[in-house]
C-alpha cells in the first residue's frame, strides 16, 4: 500500500508538471493582437527570455538607440562639464531642443534632453564632445553594444535617425536596456516624467508608460518613417521585473500594454512550472 501511495503521489506531481509546462508551451494569440514586427520580453534580473517574435531580425532602431548615447555620456562627462554646440548638431531635425550654435551647455542638461525629450541635436552635441565626430562616436556606441551582449547592433548615428548600415534587434535592445538600467544614475533619470534644465527649459519625458501603465520604471521611445514605432522599457510588479522591446509597431502604446501584461502572466506560469518540476524531482528522489 505504501508503494502504491507513493506511485499515486508521484503521478499527481507529474500531472502538475505537465500542466504547468503546458501553460508555458501552449501557443497563444498574443502575436495576432499586436502590430509590432519584432518583440523581445526578458527577465530584467536574469536576462532569461519570456517571449519572442522575430527577436533577431535587424531593423532600424530609431531613438531607442539613444539609451547608448545617454549612458556613454553619463560615464564620460561630468554633469557641469561644458559642451559646445556645432552647426551640424544644431541642424538636426526634430525631435530636438533647439540648441544654439556655438553656445555651451552643461552636459547634465544635454543628457536629460537625450533620455527624456529624445533630442537629436543634444545627441550629436554630446557625440562630438566625447569622440570628436558623430561617426567616431557611433563606432563607440557599437563597441558598447557588443560589450553588453548586443551582437547584432551597428550604430551609424548618435540619434538613431535612419542611416544606411545602421540596425539593431528587439533582442539586442532588451539586453542593452536591461544592463543600463542597473546603473542607478541612469535609472533615476529614466523615471523622471519632467525636469527643468539649468537654463530654464522644461523637458518632458516621451515615455507615456510612466504615468499610463502599472509598474513602469523607465523606457525609451523611437520613431522614423522607416523604423516605424520602436520602444524599450522596464516594468516592475511585486518582486518581478521585465524588459519589453518592440520594433516596427503601428500601435505602440497598445502593443506595450498588452505585452507587459502578457509578460508578467507568462513569468508567473514559468515560475509555477519550475516549482512543479522541483516537486517532481524531489518526489522521484
C-alpha positions as CSV (number, residue, x, y, z in Angstrom):
1,X,0.0,0.0,0.0
2,X,2.8,2.4,0.8
3,X,4.4,1.8,-2.6
4,X,1.0,2.3,-4.3
5,X,0.5,5.5,-2.4
6,X,3.9,6.8,-3.5
7,X,3.2,6.0,-7.1
8,X,-0.1,7.9,-6.9
9,X,1.6,10.9,-5.3
10,X,4.3,10.8,-8.0
11,X,1.6,10.6,-10.7
12,X,-0.1,13.7,-9.3
13,X,3.2,15.6,-9.2
14,X,3.9,14.6,-12.8
15,X,0.4,15.8,-13.8
16,X,1.1,19.2,-12.2
17,X,4.4,19.5,-14.0
18,X,2.8,18.6,-17.3
19,X,0.0,21.1,-16.7
20,X,2.4,23.9,-15.7
21,X,4.7,23.2,-18.6
22,X,1.8,23.2,-21.0
23,X,0.8,26.7,-19.7
24,X,4.2,27.9,-20.8
25,X,4.4,25.9,-24.1
26,X,0.9,26.2,-25.5
27,X,0.9,28.7,-28.3
28,X,-1.3,31.7,-27.7
29,X,-2.6,34.5,-29.9
30,X,-0.6,37.4,-28.5
31,X,1.2,37.8,-31.8
32,X,-2.1,38.4,-33.6
33,X,-3.1,41.1,-31.1
34,X,-0.1,43.3,-31.7
35,X,1.2,45.1,-34.8
36,X,4.9,45.0,-33.7
37,X,7.1,43.2,-36.3
38,X,9.7,42.2,-33.7
39,X,9.3,41.7,-29.9
40,X,11.5,40.6,-27.0
41,X,10.5,40.2,-23.4
42,X,13.1,39.2,-20.9
43,X,13.5,38.8,-17.2
44,X,15.1,42.1,-16.0
45,X,17.3,40.4,-13.4
46,X,18.5,37.3,-15.2
47,X,18.0,38.1,-18.9
48,X,16.1,34.9,-19.4
49,X,13.7,35.0,-22.4
50,X,10.0,35.2,-21.7
51,X,8.5,35.8,-25.1
52,X,10.0,36.5,-28.6
53,X,8.7,37.3,-32.0
54,X,11.4,37.7,-34.7
55,X,13.8,38.9,-32.0
56,X,16.9,38.8,-34.2
57,X,15.5,40.5,-37.2
58,X,17.7,43.5,-38.0
59,X,15.7,46.8,-38.1
60,X,16.3,50.5,-37.8
61,X,16.2,51.2,-34.0
62,X,15.2,54.9,-34.3
63,X,15.6,56.8,-31.0
64,X,15.7,53.7,-28.8
65,X,19.4,53.6,-29.6
66,X,19.8,56.9,-27.6
67,X,20.0,54.8,-24.5
68,X,23.6,54.1,-25.5
69,X,24.3,57.8,-26.3
70,X,23.0,58.8,-22.8
71,X,24.8,56.0,-21.0
72,X,28.1,56.7,-22.6
73,X,27.8,60.4,-21.9
74,X,27.0,59.7,-18.2
75,X,30.2,57.7,-17.9
76,X,32.4,60.0,-19.9
77,X,31.3,63.5,-18.9
78,X,30.8,65.4,-15.6
79,X,27.4,67.0,-15.0
80,X,28.8,70.5,-15.1
81,X,31.1,69.9,-18.0
82,X,30.5,72.4,-20.8
83,X,29.5,71.1,-24.3
84,X,29.8,73.4,-27.3
85,X,27.2,73.0,-30.0
86,X,28.3,72.8,-33.6
87,X,26.2,74.0,-36.6
88,X,25.9,70.3,-37.5
89,X,24.5,69.4,-34.2
90,X,22.1,72.3,-34.2
91,X,20.9,71.5,-37.7
92,X,19.5,68.1,-36.6
93,X,15.8,67.6,-37.4
94,X,13.1,67.1,-34.8
95,X,12.8,65.9,-32.2
96,X,15.1,68.5,-30.7
97,X,15.5,71.1,-28.0
98,X,16.7,73.8,-30.4
99,X,20.2,74.3,-29.2
100,X,22.0,77.5,-30.3
101,X,25.1,77.0,-32.4
102,X,28.4,77.9,-30.7
103,X,26.7,78.2,-27.3
104,X,27.9,76.0,-24.5
105,X,25.5,73.8,-22.4
106,X,26.0,71.7,-19.3
107,X,26.4,68.0,-20.1
108,X,23.8,67.2,-17.4
109,X,21.2,69.2,-19.3
110,X,22.0,67.6,-22.7
111,X,21.9,64.1,-21.3
112,X,18.4,64.7,-19.9
113,X,17.4,66.2,-23.2
114,X,18.6,63.0,-24.9
115,X,17.0,60.5,-22.5
116,X,13.7,62.3,-21.7
117,X,13.0,64.6,-24.7
118,X,14.8,62.4,-27.3
119,X,16.7,65.4,-28.6
120,X,18.6,64.8,-31.8
121,X,20.6,68.0,-31.5
122,X,21.7,67.2,-28.0
123,X,22.7,63.7,-29.0
124,X,25.0,64.9,-31.7
125,X,26.5,67.7,-29.5
126,X,27.4,65.1,-26.8
127,X,28.8,62.7,-29.5
128,X,31.1,65.4,-30.9
129,X,32.2,66.4,-27.4
130,X,33.2,62.9,-26.5
131,X,34.5,61.4,-29.7
132,X,35.3,64.5,-31.9
133,X,32.7,63.4,-34.5
134,X,29.4,61.7,-34.7
135,X,30.8,59.0,-36.9
136,X,33.5,58.1,-34.4
137,X,31.0,58.2,-31.5
138,X,28.8,55.8,-33.4
139,X,31.7,53.4,-33.5
140,X,32.0,53.7,-29.8
141,X,28.3,53.0,-29.4
142,X,28.6,49.8,-31.5
143,X,31.5,48.7,-29.2
144,X,29.5,49.4,-26.1
145,X,26.6,47.4,-27.5
146,X,28.9,44.4,-28.1
147,X,30.1,44.6,-24.5
148,X,26.5,44.5,-23.3
149,X,25.8,41.3,-25.4
150,X,24.2,43.1,-28.4
151,X,25.9,41.2,-31.2
152,X,23.6,42.4,-34.0
153,X,23.7,46.1,-33.3
154,X,25.5,48.5,-35.6
155,X,25.3,52.3,-34.9
156,X,25.9,54.9,-37.5
157,X,24.3,57.9,-35.7
158,X,24.1,59.2,-32.1
159,X,20.4,59.9,-32.5
160,X,19.1,56.8,-34.2
161,X,18.0,58.8,-37.3
162,X,17.8,56.4,-40.3
163,X,21.2,55.6,-41.7
164,X,22.5,53.0,-44.2
165,X,24.1,50.1,-42.4
166,X,22.6,51.0,-39.0
167,X,20.5,48.3,-37.3
168,X,19.6,46.6,-34.1
169,X,17.2,43.9,-33.0
170,X,14.5,43.5,-30.4
171,X,16.8,41.0,-28.6
172,X,19.7,43.5,-28.5
173,X,17.6,46.4,-27.4
174,X,16.2,44.4,-24.5
175,X,19.6,43.2,-23.4
176,X,21.1,46.7,-23.7
177,X,18.3,48.3,-21.6
178,X,18.5,45.5,-19.0
179,X,22.1,46.3,-18.4
180,X,22.0,50.1,-18.5
181,X,19.1,50.2,-16.0
182,X,21.4,48.5,-13.5
183,X,23.2,51.8,-13.3
184,X,21.4,53.8,-10.5
185,X,22.0,57.3,-12.0
186,X,20.8,56.2,-15.5
187,X,17.7,54.5,-14.0
188,X,16.9,57.6,-11.8
189,X,17.0,59.8,-14.9
190,X,14.8,57.5,-16.9
191,X,12.0,57.5,-14.3
192,X,11.6,61.3,-14.3
193,X,8.4,62.5,-16.0
194,X,9.7,66.0,-16.5
195,X,12.7,68.1,-15.4
196,X,13.8,71.7,-15.9
197,X,17.3,72.4,-17.3
198,X,19.7,74.8,-15.7
199,X,18.8,77.4,-18.3
200,X,15.1,77.1,-17.7
201,X,13.7,74.8,-20.4
202,X,11.2,72.3,-19.3
203,X,11.9,68.8,-20.6
204,X,9.0,66.3,-20.7
205,X,9.6,62.6,-20.9
206,X,8.3,61.0,-24.1
207,X,7.7,57.7,-22.3
208,X,4.0,57.9,-21.5
209,X,4.1,54.5,-19.9
210,X,5.5,56.1,-16.7
211,X,2.1,57.6,-16.0
212,X,-0.2,55.3,-18.0
213,X,1.0,51.8,-17.1
214,X,1.3,49.9,-13.8
215,X,4.9,49.3,-12.8
216,X,6.7,51.3,-15.5
217,X,10.1,52.4,-14.2
218,X,11.9,53.7,-17.4
219,X,11.8,53.4,-21.1
220,X,12.8,55.0,-24.4
221,X,10.5,55.6,-27.4
222,X,11.5,55.9,-31.1
223,X,10.0,56.7,-34.5
224,X,11.2,57.2,-38.0
225,X,9.2,56.6,-41.2
226,X,11.4,53.5,-42.0
227,X,11.7,52.1,-38.4
228,X,8.0,52.9,-37.6
229,X,7.4,52.9,-33.8
230,X,10.0,51.4,-31.5
231,X,10.3,51.1,-27.8
232,X,12.3,49.5,-25.0
233,X,11.3,49.8,-21.3
234,X,11.5,48.1,-17.9
235,X,8.5,47.3,-15.7
236,X,8.2,46.1,-12.1
237,X,5.3,44.4,-10.4
238,X,5.8,43.0,-6.9
239,X,9.1,41.1,-6.9
240,X,9.1,40.6,-10.7
241,X,10.7,42.9,-13.3
242,X,10.7,42.5,-17.1
243,X,12.1,44.4,-20.0
244,X,10.0,44.8,-23.2
245,X,11.4,45.7,-26.6
246,X,9.4,46.3,-29.7
247,X,10.3,47.3,-33.3
248,X,8.2,48.1,-36.3
249,X,4.9,48.8,-34.5
250,X,1.9,50.8,-35.8
251,X,0.1,50.8,-32.4
252,X,3.0,51.2,-29.9
253,X,1.2,52.0,-26.7
254,X,-1.5,49.4,-27.2
255,X,1.1,46.8,-28.0
256,X,3.3,47.7,-25.0
257,X,0.3,47.4,-22.6
258,X,-0.7,44.0,-23.9
259,X,2.9,42.7,-23.9
260,X,3.6,43.9,-20.4
261,X,0.5,42.3,-19.0
262,X,1.3,39.1,-21.0
263,X,5.0,39.2,-19.9
264,X,4.1,39.1,-16.2
265,X,1.4,36.5,-16.7
266,X,3.9,34.3,-18.6
267,X,6.5,34.8,-15.9
268,X,4.1,33.5,-13.3
269,X,3.4,30.5,-15.4
270,X,7.1,29.8,-15.8
271,X,7.5,30.1,-12.0
272,X,4.7,27.6,-11.4
273,X,6.3,25.2,-13.9
274,X,9.7,25.5,-12.1
275,X,8.1,24.8,-8.7
276,X,6.2,21.8,-10.0
277,X,9.4,20.5,-11.7
278,X,11.3,20.8,-8.4
279,X,8.5,19.0,-6.5
280,X,8.6,16.3,-9.2
281,X,12.3,15.8,-8.8
282,X,12.0,15.7,-5.0
283,X,9.3,13.0,-5.3
284,X,11.4,10.9,-7.6
285,X,14.3,11.0,-5.3
